[in-house]
Amino acid sequence: MSQWSQALSGFARDAAAEPAIGGNRGLQLEDPLLFEQDAPGRTGVDLPEPPAADRLGALRRQGPIGLPGLSEPQVVRHFMRASQKNYGIDMGLYPLGSCTMKHNPRLNEKLARLPGFADIHPLQPESTVQGALELIDALAFWLKALTGMPAVAMSPAAGAHGELCGMMCIAAALAARGERRQRVLVPESAHGTNPATAATCGFAVEAIPANERGRIDLVALKAKLAPDVAAIMLTNPNTCGLFEDEILAIAEAVHAVGAYFYCDGANFNALVGRVRPGDLGIDCMHLNLHKTFSTPHGGGGPGSGPVVLAASLAGFAPLPWVVHGPAGFRLIEQAEGPAAQAIGRMKGFHGQMGMFVRALAYIMSHGADGMRQLSGDAVLNANYLLARLGDVLTASYPGPCMHEVLFDDRFLRDSGVTTLDFAKALTDEGFHPMTMYFPLVVHGALLMEPTESESKASLDRFIAVVRALAARAKAGDAADFHAAPRFTPRRRLDETAAARKPVLRWRKAAEAAE
Ligand SMILES: *Cc1c(COP(=O)(O)O)cnc(C)c1O
């Protein structure tokens, strides 16, 4: 067995996992880390001889630089091979619920790469970056128009960062009112970032139960509301893919005790162009530009999480503020004048400029009517999945749903197949799995969000595979499921060990396998 195949079998569960003699799987090639390919002195470029040592003096490097010696083909192949082990929305259907994995139009990419946007520096004089400031202002205009809110903080770098920004604005507003409210109410089905944000801001988090319709239990909410509640954090549509249809009553009850209404707007893809959160009584909401307004995400890429604010919170928005001055656009960078109550900075500079360009390109190329159509198509696609899968999987709540559909694992009862097994089998069929085991309010959750990007033909292929897998599970093919995935570069990982004791070095993995 070669060193590479030994390393591979170290990850695998059974002998059938054994790869080819050379360690590869078909044309998916294995590759050691760049540092493990190091050959001291090897280089991809021919540099001229350095000047004589005596002329370099103190500038001369004393020891090795610590970078691997590699040829250009080695580097190119390494990154190409790594990219082929990756799955992304550009490869196929990516039904990961709560993530809005939609197509990223190439027009956005082209515009984001224009030198006037890509090559400017945040410390350039304002007079030389008027176009960039105008772009931020134009995007802010659209976000305010689409949400019906009077202000927006552009700088937060992701959804969770936007939540932090919003909750810090709420904490500052309460402090300005001279109040010390300690409790934040969060529904059971909330994204984990919601309670984490509230706790980070020093609030005590309390769960609000859901009713049998998968929505907030209004009676239970009212029972918890009191003058020491700072805010409620609610997602609409919620993470079960359902519209919180009592939202007006929720807003009224929350405001009646003087608390703020934070909405997690990560699911805005279901509403954009149809409902303005400002009209629902929401005081503060982050938008995931990298979900609703395309722009690539996942794999640790940059996000962008602007926060729209009601008038009561607008004054606390973080710096810098882009404002219209007599000679063009201007930045307010200090907490003074109109920004005297600003909470400070969330980020070094103005925000994720490249994401702003992509989001504005997306919005302007679709137009207001296109925004409305995309939410309609996203909801239609999710309901198509519900309609075509509802008889073989078990839908957690009766439809219609919004932009995502929630199933639970009752359809797998007594089959010996778990939600995880089912997802691994889907991978073998060429589909990225749906979100699993989230939200926590149903058992063995399977949350599917097709987005508006998918055609009926691609949804039909997915539906056919899911239906066939469900039939196989019910027919008692559990062992088959337990062996999946078979065709991926890695078989099933020991996920606990992979998280707790990651083996990141190729040679170590090979040794471990011996
Ligand atoms: C994605 C998401 C978040 C967090 O957004 P990030 O950009 O990943 O930080 C928060 N809430 C919900 C409901 C989400 O889907």
The ligand as an SDF file (V2000), in Angstrom:
LIG
                    3D

 15 15  0  0  0  0  0  0  0  0999 V2000
  -27.1010   32.6520    7.9660 C   0  0  0  0  0  0  0  0  0  0  0  0
  -27.9170   33.0290    9.1350 C   0  0  0  0  0  0  0  0  0  0  0  0
  -27.3840   33.8180   10.1750 C   0  0  0  0  0  0  0  0  0  0  0  0
  -25.9240   34.2070   10.2730 C   0  0  0  0  0  0  0  0  0  0  0  0
  -25.3880   34.8670    9.1710 O   0  0  0  0  0  0  0  0  0  0  0  0
  -23.8120   34.8200    8.9080 P   0  0  0  0  0  0  0  0  0  0  0  0
  -23.6020   35.7250    7.7660 O   0  0  0  0  0  0  0  0  0  0  0  0
  -23.4740   33.3850    8.6270 O   0  0  0  0  0  0  0  0  0  0  0  0
  -23.1290   35.2970   10.1550 O   0  0  0  0  0  0  0  0  0  0  0  0
  -28.2340   34.1970   11.1860 C   0  0  0  0  0  0  0  0  0  0  0  0
  -29.5250   33.8080   11.2150 N   0  0  0  0  0  0  0  0  0  0  0  0
  -30.0610   33.0310   10.2440 C   0  0  0  0  0  0  0  0  0  0  0  0
  -31.5210   32.6470   10.3200 C   0  0  0  0  0  0  0  0  0  0  0  0
  -29.2700   32.6030    9.1800 C   0  0  0  0  0  0  0  0  0  0  0  0
  -29.8080   31.8230    8.2360 O   0  0  0  0  0  0  0  0  0  0  0  0
  1  2  1  0
  2  3  1  0
  2 14  2  0
  3  4  1  0
  3 10  2  0
  4  5  1  0
  5  6  1  0
  6  7  2  0
  6  8  1  0
  6  9  1  0
 10 11  1  0
 11 12  2  0
 12 13  1  0
 12 14  1  0
 14 15  1  0
M  END
$$$$
